Amino acid sequence: RAPPAPTPAPAAPPATPTPRPTMAEDEGSMDILIEEMLVKEGHCIAGALANLADGARYAAAPVADKAGWAMLVKEGDYEVELPQEDDTTKKVTVNEVACLLEVAQNDLGKWPKTGMWLAGERCFLINCRPVELKESLVHLTEAAIRKTQCTVFFCTTDSQIIIAMANKEKAGDAKKAVLAFAEHLSDIGY
């Protein structure tokens, strides 16, 4: 007769996770990550990240000459003329951070009353939908900037807003790149 099988040793306790850097510590590396995942392969012409909690944009690409910031951001409040149904215009004050938060934090398809604006250019809503990734759900909003003939994507993860701009003929590739970036951010705890 064979001796009884030995009792397996108890599992080792899980290793203490290494704390991830704070956003402030990692901002420079996030600029580079945006460049690598969205811009470098030519899928997008610009990309940025903002905190979902307050809409503060903290990283952008292309990094050289801060081109990403110039293409995607106009700081502070500014006035624009909005066309009205009666063929008149109405002067309204726009704050891009407030617009971004309204798009990102509200129901899909709800667009700010002033419209959505990036770098002083008006975006027009195309589509909004939830997208299930391998381990998370993100909300993807697609818009167009008529003046520049660009497509813009706003994608929200648990804590971030991805903003990506692409030439309209590359919108399909850009959407795939944005979703891959969202999945990567989710995988690393963002």
ChimeraX attribute file (.defattr): number of C-alpha atoms within 10 A of each C-alpha:
attribute: neighborCount
match mode: 1-to-1
recipient: residues
	/A:1	3
	/A:2	4
	/A:3	5
	/A:4	6
	/A:5	6
	/A:6	6
	/A:7	6
	/A:8	6
	/A:9	6
	/A:10	6
	/A:11	6
	/A:12	6
	/A:13	6
	/A:14	6
	/A:15	6
	/A:16	6
	/A:17	6
	/A:18	6
	/A:19	6
	/A:20	10
	/A:21	9
	/A:22	8
	/A:23	14
	/A:24	9
	/A:25	10
	/A:26	13
	/A:27	16
	/A:28	14
	/A:29	12
	/A:30	19
	/A:31	21
	/A:32	18
	/A:33	18
	/A:34	27
	/A:35	25
	/A:36	15
	/A:37	18
	/A:38	29
	/A:39	24
	/A:40	16
	/A:41	13
	/A:42	16
	/A:43	23
	/A:44	30
	/A:45	22
	/A:46	27
	/A:47	30
	/A:48	26
	/A:49	24
	/A:50	21
	/A:51	19
	/A:52	19
	/A:53	13
	/A:54	14
	/A:55	20
	/A:56	17
	/A:57	20
	/A:58	17
	/A:59	26
	/A:60	30
	/A:61	30
	/A:62	25
	/A:63	18
	/A:64	8
	/A:65	9
	/A:66	13
	/A:67	15
	/A:68	24
	/A:69	21
	/A:70	15
	/A:71	20
	/A:72	24
	/A:73	18
	/A:74	18
	/A:75	13
	/A:76	9
	/A:77	11
	/A:78	12
	/A:79	12
	/A:80	15
	/A:81	12
	/A:82	16
	/A:83	11
	/A:84	9
	/A:85	7
	/A:86	6
	/A:87	8
	/A:88	9
	/A:89	12
	/A:90	11
	/A:91	11
	/A:92	12
	/A:93	12
	/A:94	21
	/A:95	18
	/A:96	25
	/A:97	22
	/A:98	17
	/A:99	19
	/A:100	25
	/A:101	19
	/A:102	17
	/A:103	23
	/A:104	26
	/A:105	16
	/A:106	11
	/A:107	12
	/A:108	15
	/A:109	15
	/A:110	13
	/A:111	18
	/A:112	16
	/A:113	10
	/A:114	17
	/A:115	17
	/A:116	24
	/A:117	22
	/A:118	22
	/A:119	13
	/A:120	18
	/A:121	18
	/A:122	18
	/A:123	20
	/A:124	17
	/A:125	18
	/A:126	13
	/A:127	13
	/A:128	19
	/A:129	14
	/A:130	13
	/A:131	13
	/A:132	12
	/A:133	13
	/A:134	9
	/A:135	9
	/A:136	13
	/A:137	16
	/A:138	20
	/A:139	21
	/A:140	23
	/A:141	21
	/A:142	21
	/A:143	19
	/A:144	21
	/A:145	20
	/A:146	13
	/A:147	9
	/A:148	10
	/A:149	12
	/A:150	19
	/A:151	26
	/A:152	29
	/A:153	26
	/A:154	23
	/A:155	27
	/A:156	25
	/A:157	22
	/A:158	17
	/A:159	14
	/A:160	22
	/A:161	30
	/A:162	26
	/A:163	23
	/A:164	29
	/A:165	31
	/A:166	25
	/A:167	19
	/A:168	17
	/A:169	12
	/A:170	16
	/A:171	19
	/A:172	12
	/A:173	15
	/A:174	26
	/A:175	24
	/A:176	13
	/A:177	19
	/A:178	25
	/A:179	22
	/A:180	15
	/A:181	19
	/A:182	25
	/A:183	21
	/A:184	13
	/A:185	17
	/A:186	20
	/A:187	12
	/A:188	8
	/A:189	11
	/A:190	15
